[in-house]
Amino acid sequence: MNDIPVLPIGFSAVPAGKVATVVTCLEMHARPAPRDLRAGSLRLERWKPSIEAYRALFRRIGAEWMWVSRLVMPDAELEAILNDGKVEIFMLIDGEHQAGLLELDFRQEGDCELAFFGLVADAIGQGAGRFLMEQAITKAWTAPIRRFWVHTCHLDHPAALSFYRRSGFVPYATLVEVMDDPRLSGVIAREAAPHVPLIDP
Protein backbone atom coordinates (compact mmCIF):
# COMPACT_ATOMS: atom_id res chain seq x y z
CA MET A 1 0.00 0.00 0.00
CA ASN A 2 3.03 2.27 0.00
CA ASP A 3 2.21 3.57 -3.49
CA ILE A 4 -1.27 4.78 -2.48
CA PRO A 5 -1.38 8.57 -1.92
CA VAL A 6 -2.12 9.76 1.60
CA LEU A 7 -5.09 12.09 2.10
CA PRO A 8 -4.40 15.45 3.72
CA ILE A 9 -5.68 16.07 7.23
CA GLY A 10 -9.12 17.68 7.19
CA PHE A 11 -11.97 17.55 4.71
CA SER A 12 -11.52 16.56 1.06
CA ALA A 13 -14.31 17.38 -1.39
CA VAL A 14 -15.93 14.55 -3.35
CA PRO A 15 -17.28 15.59 -6.75
CA ALA A 16 -21.00 15.19 -7.43
CA GLY A 17 -21.71 11.92 -9.17
CA LYS A 18 -19.00 10.13 -7.18
CA VAL A 19 -19.18 7.97 -4.07
CA ALA A 20 -16.53 7.96 -1.35
CA THR A 21 -16.22 5.05 1.03
CA VAL A 22 -13.95 4.20 3.93
CA VAL A 23 -12.40 0.77 3.44
CA THR A 24 -11.13 -1.30 6.36
CA CYS A 25 -8.63 -4.10 5.67
CA LEU A 26 -8.58 -6.98 8.17
CA GLU A 27 -6.50 -10.12 8.57
CA MET A 28 -5.90 -13.17 10.73
CA HIS A 29 -2.64 -15.11 11.00
CA ALA A 30 -3.91 -18.28 12.65
CA ARG A 31 -7.13 -20.20 12.59
CA PRO A 32 -9.45 -19.31 15.46
CA ALA A 33 -11.05 -22.03 17.53
CA PRO A 34 -13.86 -23.65 15.53
CA ARG A 35 -17.45 -23.13 16.58
CA ASP A 36 -19.95 -25.96 16.68
CA LEU A 37 -22.86 -24.77 14.57
CA ARG A 38 -25.97 -26.57 13.42
CA ALA A 39 -26.31 -26.44 9.67
CA GLY A 40 -30.04 -27.08 9.60
CA SER A 41 -31.19 -26.75 5.99
CA LEU A 42 -27.97 -25.00 4.94
CA ARG A 43 -25.30 -26.57 2.79
CA LEU A 44 -22.31 -25.28 0.87
CA GLU A 45 -21.51 -26.49 -2.63
CA ARG A 46 -18.47 -25.84 -4.81
CA TRP A 47 -19.70 -23.82 -7.76
CA LYS A 48 -18.41 -23.57 -11.32
CA PRO A 49 -20.77 -20.90 -12.64
CA SER A 50 -21.15 -19.36 -16.04
CA ILE A 51 -20.49 -15.62 -16.19
CA GLU A 52 -24.23 -14.97 -16.42
CA ALA A 53 -25.12 -17.17 -13.42
CA TYR A 54 -22.30 -15.70 -11.35
CA ARG A 55 -23.28 -12.11 -12.09
CA ALA A 56 -26.94 -12.84 -11.38
CA LEU A 57 -26.19 -14.05 -7.85
CA PHE A 58 -23.53 -11.37 -7.36
CA ARG A 59 -26.08 -8.69 -8.27
CA ARG A 60 -28.82 -10.24 -6.16
CA ILE A 61 -26.58 -10.25 -3.10
CA GLY A 62 -24.57 -7.12 -3.67
CA ALA A 63 -26.63 -4.44 -5.40
CA GLU A 64 -27.91 -3.14 -2.07
CA TRP A 65 -24.29 -2.78 -0.88
CA MET A 66 -22.99 -1.36 -4.17
CA TRP A 67 -21.03 -4.41 -5.24
CA VAL A 68 -20.21 -3.51 -8.82
CA SER A 69 -16.67 -4.66 -9.57
CA ARG A 70 -17.67 -7.95 -11.19
CA LEU A 71 -20.60 -6.33 -13.02
CA VAL A 72 -18.36 -3.92 -14.95
CA MET A 73 -15.35 -6.22 -15.33
CA PRO A 74 -14.72 -7.33 -18.93
CA ASP A 75 -16.12 -10.79 -19.62
CA ALA A 76 -12.73 -12.27 -20.50
CA GLU A 77 -11.19 -11.04 -17.25
CA LEU A 78 -14.05 -12.37 -15.16
CA GLU A 79 -14.03 -15.69 -17.00
CA ALA A 80 -10.32 -16.06 -16.28
CA ILE A 81 -10.97 -15.60 -12.55
CA LEU A 82 -13.90 -18.01 -12.51
CA ASN A 83 -11.80 -20.66 -14.25
CA ASP A 84 -8.63 -20.12 -12.20
CA GLY A 85 -7.81 -23.20 -10.12
CA LYS A 86 -6.56 -20.97 -7.31
CA VAL A 87 -9.95 -19.27 -6.94
CA GLU A 88 -12.57 -21.32 -5.13
CA ILE A 89 -16.21 -20.31 -5.47
CA PHE A 90 -19.02 -21.75 -3.39
CA MET A 91 -22.77 -21.28 -3.32
CA LEU A 92 -24.64 -21.38 -0.03
CA ILE A 93 -27.94 -23.20 -0.43
CA ASP A 94 -30.86 -23.17 1.98
CA GLY A 95 -33.09 -26.09 1.10
CA GLU A 96 -33.44 -25.62 -2.65
CA HIS A 97 -32.74 -21.88 -2.76
CA GLN A 98 -29.60 -19.86 -3.39
CA ALA A 99 -28.72 -18.17 -0.12
CA GLY A 100 -25.17 -16.86 -0.43
CA LEU A 101 -21.84 -16.60 -2.17
CA LEU A 102 -18.35 -17.40 -0.90
CA GLU A 103 -15.23 -16.75 -2.95
CA LEU A 104 -11.73 -17.60 -1.72
CA ASP A 105 -8.73 -16.32 -3.67
CA PHE A 106 -5.45 -18.21 -3.18
CA ARG A 107 -3.59 -16.60 -6.10
CA GLN A 108 -1.14 -14.76 -3.82
CA GLU A 109 1.23 -17.36 -2.38
CA GLY A 110 0.80 -17.78 1.36
CA ASP A 111 -2.39 -15.71 1.43
CA CYS A 112 -6.08 -16.37 1.10
CA GLU A 113 -8.33 -13.42 0.38
CA LEU A 114 -11.96 -13.62 1.37
CA ALA A 115 -12.78 -12.00 -1.95
CA PHE A 116 -16.58 -12.10 -1.73
CA PHE A 117 -18.83 -13.13 1.12
CA GLY A 118 -22.50 -12.32 1.10
CA LEU A 119 -26.07 -13.47 1.64
CA VAL A 120 -29.32 -12.85 -0.17
CA ALA A 121 -31.60 -10.48 1.72
CA ASP A 122 -33.89 -13.21 3.12
CA ALA A 123 -30.95 -15.07 4.68
CA ILE A 124 -29.54 -12.12 6.64
CA GLY A 125 -30.05 -12.36 10.38
CA GLN A 126 -30.95 -16.06 10.31
CA GLY A 127 -27.58 -17.55 11.29
CA ALA A 128 -26.53 -18.27 7.72
CA GLY A 129 -23.68 -15.76 7.90
CA ARG A 130 -22.13 -17.49 10.90
CA PHE A 131 -22.41 -20.86 9.17
CA LEU A 132 -20.88 -19.47 5.97
CA MET A 133 -18.00 -17.85 7.85
CA GLU A 134 -17.15 -21.07 9.67
CA GLN A 135 -17.03 -22.78 6.30
CA ALA A 136 -14.83 -20.01 4.90
CA ILE A 137 -12.37 -20.18 7.81
CA THR A 138 -12.16 -23.97 7.61
CA LYS A 139 -11.56 -24.01 3.86
CA ALA A 140 -9.04 -21.15 3.96
CA TRP A 141 -6.90 -22.67 6.72
CA THR A 142 -6.98 -26.13 5.18
CA ALA A 143 -4.57 -24.67 2.61
CA PRO A 144 -0.93 -23.88 3.50
CA ILE A 145 -1.44 -20.16 4.13
CA ARG A 146 0.08 -17.67 6.53
CA ARG A 147 -2.67 -15.06 6.31
CA PHE A 148 -6.41 -14.90 5.70
CA TRP A 149 -7.62 -11.41 4.88
CA VAL A 150 -10.65 -9.42 3.82
CA HIS A 151 -11.67 -5.84 3.24
CA THR A 152 -15.02 -4.21 3.85
CA CYS A 153 -16.34 -0.67 3.62
CA HIS A 154 -19.07 1.51 5.03
CA LEU A 155 -21.24 0.91 1.94
CA ASP A 156 -21.59 -2.69 3.15
CA HIS A 157 -24.11 -4.02 5.66
CA PRO A 158 -23.72 -1.98 8.87
CA ALA A 159 -22.92 -5.13 10.86
CA ALA A 160 -20.22 -6.37 8.45
CA LEU A 161 -17.19 -4.88 10.17
CA SER A 162 -18.15 -6.06 13.64
CA PHE A 163 -19.02 -9.49 12.23
CA TYR A 164 -15.56 -9.85 10.70
CA ARG A 165 -13.92 -8.79 13.94
CA ARG A 166 -15.97 -11.27 15.97
CA SER A 167 -14.90 -13.93 13.48
CA GLY A 168 -11.25 -13.36 14.34
CA PHE A 169 -10.12 -10.79 11.79
CA VAL A 170 -8.08 -7.81 13.05
CA PRO A 171 -8.02 -4.43 11.25
CA TYR A 172 -4.63 -3.41 9.88
CA ALA A 173 -5.28 -0.58 7.40
CA THR A 174 -7.81 2.05 6.44
CA LEU A 175 -8.25 3.41 2.92
CA VAL A 176 -10.60 5.84 1.23
CA GLU A 177 -11.96 4.91 -2.19
CA VAL A 178 -13.70 7.31 -4.56
CA MET A 179 -15.60 5.89 -7.52
CA ASP A 180 -18.26 6.78 -10.04
CA ASP A 181 -21.72 6.28 -8.55
CA PRO A 182 -22.89 3.13 -10.38
CA ARG A 183 -26.53 4.14 -10.00
CA LEU A 184 -26.02 7.02 -12.42
CA SER A 185 -24.72 4.79 -15.20
CA GLY A 186 -27.37 2.10 -14.70
CA VAL A 187 -24.95 -0.60 -13.52
CA ILE A 188 -27.30 -1.01 -10.56
CA ALA A 189 -30.76 0.48 -10.09
CA ARG A 190 -31.02 4.13 -9.16
CA GLU A 191 -33.08 3.06 -6.12
CA ALA A 192 -30.38 0.68 -4.84
CA ALA A 193 -28.40 1.36 -1.68
CA PRO A 194 -30.70 4.05 -0.25
CA HIS A 195 -28.33 4.37 2.74
CA VAL A 196 -25.83 6.05 0.38
CA PRO A 197 -26.86 9.56 -0.75
CA LEU A 198 -27.01 9.96 -4.52
CA ILE A 199 -25.81 13.39 -5.66
CA ASP A 200 -26.35 14.09 -9.35
CA PRO A 201 -23.54 15.93 -11.14
N, C-alpha and C positions, 0 to 999 in steps of 0.2 A: 504493500500500500504506500510505499515511499514516494511513488511517482504521482500520487493523487494530490492536487493542490489543497492547501489548508485555507478554510474560510477565515476572513478577518473577524475579530471580536466585534460583537454588535449585530445589528440587523443587516440582512442582505435582501434586496428586493427580488421578487420572483415575477417575471413577466406574466401578463395575462395570457391565458391559454396554456400555461405550464402548470405542473404539479410538483411541489417539493415534498420530499418525505425523508424522515430521519430513519436511517438503517442501523440496526444493531447486529453485530456479528458475534456469534457465540460458539463455544467449542467445549469438548470434553476429551480428556486424555486417557481415560480408563472407563471400562464399562461399569455403570452403577449396579447396585444389587438388583436382581430381577424382582419384579412384582408378580404375585400370583393373581391373575385376572381370569374371570370367567368369560369365555368367548361368546356364549349364548348362540345367537344366529349369525354371528360374524365369522367371516373367513377371509383369508388373504390369498390371492392367486397371482402367480407370475403372469405378466401380461406382455404380449407382443403385438401392440396395436398398429393399425394403419394410421397414417397421419390424420385422416378425417376422424377416426374414432378417438384418437388421443386428444385432438383439439376440442372435440365435443365435450368430453369429460372435463378437460382443463377449463373450458369456458364455463361449464355448469358449476364447477367448484369455485373458480377464481374471479369471475366477472365482478362479484360484489366487493372483492378486495383488490381490484385493479390488477390482476394477473394478466399481463398482455405479452410478455416476452415471446412465448411460444406461438402466439397468434399472429405476430408480425414477422417472425423468423422465416427466411426463405425455406421453401419446401425441402430442397436438397440438404440444407444444413440440419433441419429438424429430422429428416429421415436418417441422416448419418448418426445422429445422437440415439435415435430409437433403435437403430440396428447395431450400435456399439456394444460389444460384449462386456465392456467395463461399466456400462450403465444398466442398472437393474430397475425395472418398472413393475409395480404391483398394483392390482386393483383390489380395493376393499369391497367385499360383497356382504350385504345384509339380507339373508334369505335368498331372494332371486334378484335383488336390486343393487345397482352400483351405488356404493356409499362413500368411496374415497379413493384417493390416489397417493401412492408412495413412490418416490423416485430417488434412488441411491446412485451417486456418481463416484466411481472408484478410479477415474482417469488420472488423477494426480497420485503418484506413488506414495503410499504411506498414509493417505488421507481418504476419508469418505465424506462427501458432501451430501447432506440431506437437501437435495436439490428442490424437490417439491413434496409437500405434505399438506393434504387438505381433505375436507369432508364436504359432501353435499349438504345443503341447508338443513334438511330433515334429520341428519345424523348428528348435528352439533348439539352438545349438551346431554348426550345419551350414553356416554362412556366409550363411544367408538374411537375417539381421539386417543384415549389412554391405551386402548387395545392396539391401535395402529402404531403408537409410539413404542410400545414394548416390542412389537414386531420389528420396527425399524432399528432399534438399539441392538436387538439380538442379531439381525442379519448384518448390520454394519460391523459389529465386533467379532463376528465369525471369521471375517477376513483378517489378514495380517496388516492391520492399520495401527497408526500411532495417534491419530486424531480423527474425531467425528465432529463435523461442524455444520452450522446452519446460519442463515441470516434472515431476519424478519424486519418489518418496518411498520410505521404507525398507520399505514393504509390497511394493514392486515386486521384480522379479528382482534378486538381490544384485549382479549385474554391470551393472545398468542405468546407474547414475550414472557409472561409469568408462567405459562404452561411449559415453555422450553426450559426455563430456569428450574422449575420443579422436577423436570425430567432429568436434570443433571448437567445441563449446558451452562457454561459460565461466560458472561459477556467479556469480549476482549477488544472491541473497536466500535466506534460510532462514525458513520458517514452520513452525508446529506446528498441525496440524489434529486436532480431536477430533470423532468422529462415532459414531452408533449402530453397534454391531457388526452388520453385515448378516446374519451367520449366525444370530443369535437371532430375527430376523423371518422367516427363510426366503427372503430375497432370493437368497442363494447357499447352498449346502449347508453344514450344520454342520461337515462334515469338510474344507471348503475351507480353503486358506491355513494349513496346520498350523504354519508358521513364526511365526504370530501367535497368542499365547496368547489363549484364549477364557475370559473370566471372567464367569460368570453373575451377574446382579444378585440 
